[in-house]
Amino acid sequence: MNKSTKRVAFVYWLVKIGYNAKRCVNGDTVFWTTGRGKGFPQGVAVLADGRLNKPAKALFKEFEGYLV
């Protein structure tokens, strides 16, 4: 699976596990959830240039564990 396909699948996975998404004017995509706890970090963002912030990197690492 190539890198861009993984990123799209990651966004779908975030929505599936309960995150809501909002696209900002600057191109960033910000995710939030009403769930609290260590498994649901707040402030998850995919930046406009495709980079992930620290909470998103942690979730992406977990997501890669589910890939076959």
CNS distance restraints for C-alpha pairs under 8 A (distance, minus, plus):
assign (resid   1 and name CA) (resid   5 and name CA) 6.42 0.50 0.50
assign (resid   1 and name CA) (resid   6 and name CA) 6.57 0.50 0.50
assign (resid   2 and name CA) (resid   6 and name CA) 6.34 0.50 0.50
assign (resid   3 and name CA) (resid   7 and name CA) 6.35 0.50 0.50
assign (resid   4 and name CA) (resid   8 and name CA) 6.36 0.50 0.50
assign (resid   5 and name CA) (resid   9 and name CA) 6.14 0.50 0.50
assign (resid   6 and name CA) (resid  10 and name CA) 5.97 0.50 0.50
assign (resid   7 and name CA) (resid  11 and name CA) 6.36 0.50 0.50
assign (resid   8 and name CA) (resid  12 and name CA) 6.43 0.50 0.50
assign (resid   9 and name CA) (resid  13 and name CA) 6.07 0.50 0.50
assign (resid  10 and name CA) (resid  14 and name CA) 6.19 0.50 0.50
assign (resid  10 and name CA) (resid  60 and name CA) 6.84 0.50 0.50
assign (resid  10 and name CA) (resid  63 and name CA) 6.82 0.50 0.50
assign (resid  11 and name CA) (resid  15 and name CA) 6.48 0.50 0.50
assign (resid  12 and name CA) (resid  16 and name CA) 6.16 0.50 0.50
assign (resid  13 and name CA) (resid  17 and name CA) 6.24 0.50 0.50
assign (resid  13 and name CA) (resid  63 and name CA) 7.74 0.50 0.50
assign (resid  14 and name CA) (resid  18 and name CA) 6.55 0.50 0.50
assign (resid  14 and name CA) (resid  19 and name CA) 5.44 0.50 0.50
assign (resid  14 and name CA) (resid  20 and name CA) 7.96 0.50 0.50
assign (resid  15 and name CA) (resid  19 and name CA) 4.74 0.50 0.50
assign (resid  15 and name CA) (resid  20 and name CA) 6.04 0.50 0.50
assign (resid  15 and name CA) (resid  21 and name CA) 7.46 0.50 0.50
assign (resid  18 and name CA) (resid  33 and name CA) 6.28 0.50 0.50
assign (resid  18 and name CA) (resid  35 and name CA) 7.94 0.50 0.50
assign (resid  19 and name CA) (resid  31 and name CA) 5.90 0.50 0.50
assign (resid  19 and name CA) (resid  32 and name CA) 5.34 0.50 0.50
assign (resid  19 and name CA) (resid  33 and name CA) 4.67 0.50 0.50
assign (resid  19 and name CA) (resid  34 and name CA) 7.92 0.50 0.50
assign (resid  20 and name CA) (resid  31 and name CA) 5.41 0.50 0.50
assign (resid  20 and name CA) (resid  32 and name CA) 5.41 0.50 0.50
assign (resid  20 and name CA) (resid  33 and name CA) 6.10 0.50 0.50
assign (resid  21 and name CA) (resid  29 and name CA) 6.63 0.50 0.50
assign (resid  21 and name CA) (resid  30 and name CA) 5.68 0.50 0.50
assign (resid  21 and name CA) (resid  31 and name CA) 4.50 0.50 0.50
assign (resid  21 and name CA) (resid  32 and name CA) 6.69 0.50 0.50
assign (resid  22 and name CA) (resid  29 and name CA) 5.65 0.50 0.50
assign (resid  22 and name CA) (resid  30 and name CA) 5.36 0.50 0.50
assign (resid  22 and name CA) (resid  31 and name CA) 6.51 0.50 0.50
assign (resid  23 and name CA) (resid  27 and name CA) 6.38 0.50 0.50
assign (resid  23 and name CA) (resid  28 and name CA) 5.94 0.50 0.50
assign (resid  23 and name CA) (resid  29 and name CA) 4.45 0.50 0.50
assign (resid  23 and name CA) (resid  30 and name CA) 6.43 0.50 0.50
assign (resid  24 and name CA) (resid  28 and name CA) 5.31 0.50 0.50
assign (resid  24 and name CA) (resid  29 and name CA) 6.06 0.50 0.50
assign (resid  24 and name CA) (resid  30 and name CA) 7.34 0.50 0.50
assign (resid  26 and name CA) (resid  48 and name CA) 7.03 0.50 0.50
assign (resid  27 and name CA) (resid  47 and name CA) 6.98 0.50 0.50
assign (resid  27 and name CA) (resid  48 and name CA) 4.60 0.50 0.50
assign (resid  28 and name CA) (resid  45 and name CA) 6.90 0.50 0.50
assign (resid  28 and name CA) (resid  46 and name CA) 5.86 0.50 0.50
assign (resid  28 and name CA) (resid  47 and name CA) 4.38 0.50 0.50
assign (resid  28 and name CA) (resid  48 and name CA) 4.52 0.50 0.50
assign (resid  29 and name CA) (resid  45 and name CA) 5.61 0.50 0.50
assign (resid  29 and name CA) (resid  46 and name CA) 5.17 0.50 0.50
assign (resid  29 and name CA) (resid  47 and name CA) 6.29 0.50 0.50
assign (resid  29 and name CA) (resid  48 and name CA) 7.32 0.50 0.50
assign (resid  30 and name CA) (resid  43 and name CA) 7.04 0.50 0.50
assign (resid  30 and name CA) (resid  44 and name CA) 6.00 0.50 0.50
assign (resid  30 and name CA) (resid  45 and name CA) 4.42 0.50 0.50
assign (resid  30 and name CA) (resid  46 and name CA) 6.53 0.50 0.50
assign (resid  31 and name CA) (resid  42 and name CA) 7.78 0.50 0.50
assign (resid  31 and name CA) (resid  43 and name CA) 6.57 0.50 0.50
assign (resid  31 and name CA) (resid  44 and name CA) 5.17 0.50 0.50
assign (resid  31 and name CA) (resid  45 and name CA) 5.93 0.50 0.50
assign (resid  32 and name CA) (resid  42 and name CA) 5.94 0.50 0.50
assign (resid  32 and name CA) (resid  43 and name CA) 6.35 0.50 0.50
assign (resid  32 and name CA) (resid  44 and name CA) 6.67 0.50 0.50
assign (resid  33 and name CA) (resid  40 and name CA) 7.32 0.50 0.50
assign (resid  33 and name CA) (resid  42 and name CA) 7.08 0.50 0.50
assign (resid  35 and name CA) (resid  40 and name CA) 6.41 0.50 0.50
assign (resid  36 and name CA) (resid  40 and name CA) 5.94 0.50 0.50
assign (resid  36 and name CA) (resid  41 and name CA) 7.54 0.50 0.50
assign (resid  37 and name CA) (resid  41 and name CA) 7.04 0.50 0.50
assign (resid  41 and name CA) (resid  55 and name CA) 6.16 0.50 0.50
assign (resid  42 and name CA) (resid  55 and name CA) 7.30 0.50 0.50
assign (resid  43 and name CA) (resid  55 and name CA) 6.86 0.50 0.50
assign (resid  44 and name CA) (resid  53 and name CA) 6.72 0.50 0.50
assign (resid  44 and name CA) (resid  54 and name CA) 7.74 0.50 0.50
assign (resid  44 and name CA) (resid  55 and name CA) 5.33 0.50 0.50
assign (resid  44 and name CA) (resid  56 and name CA) 4.98 0.50 0.50
assign (resid  45 and name CA) (resid  52 and name CA) 6.19 0.50 0.50
assign (resid  45 and name CA) (resid  53 and name CA) 5.79 0.50 0.50
assign (resid  45 and name CA) (resid  55 and name CA) 7.73 0.50 0.50
assign (resid  45 and name CA) (resid  56 and name CA) 6.09 0.50 0.50
assign (resid  46 and name CA) (resid  50 and name CA) 6.09 0.50 0.50
assign (resid  46 and name CA) (resid  51 and name CA) 5.97 0.50 0.50
assign (resid  46 and name CA) (resid  52 and name CA) 4.82 0.50 0.50
assign (resid  46 and name CA) (resid  53 and name CA) 6.65 0.50 0.50
assign (resid  46 and name CA) (resid  56 and name CA) 7.18 0.50 0.50
assign (resid  47 and name CA) (resid  51 and name CA) 5.29 0.50 0.50
assign (resid  47 and name CA) (resid  52 and name CA) 6.11 0.50 0.50
assign (resid  47 and name CA) (resid  53 and name CA) 7.43 0.50 0.50
assign (resid  52 and name CA) (resid  56 and name CA) 5.45 0.50 0.50
assign (resid  52 and name CA) (resid  57 and name CA) 5.75 0.50 0.50
assign (resid  53 and name CA) (resid  57 and name CA) 6.14 0.50 0.50
assign (resid  54 and name CA) (resid  58 and name CA) 6.48 0.50 0.50
assign (resid  55 and name CA) (resid  59 and name CA) 6.41 0.50 0.50
assign (resid  56 and name CA) (resid  60 and name CA) 5.96 0.50 0.50
assign (resid  57 and name CA) (resid  61 and name CA) 6.18 0.50 0.50
assign (resid  58 and name CA) (resid  62 and name CA) 6.53 0.50 0.50
assign (resid  59 and name CA) (resid  63 and name CA) 6.08 0.50 0.50
assign (resid  60 and name CA) (resid  64 and name CA) 6.15 0.50 0.50
assign (resid  61 and name CA) (resid  65 and name CA) 6.67 0.50 0.50
assign (resid  62 and name CA) (resid  66 and name CA) 7.11 0.50 0.50
assign (resid  63 and name CA) (resid  67 and name CA) 6.98 0.50 0.50
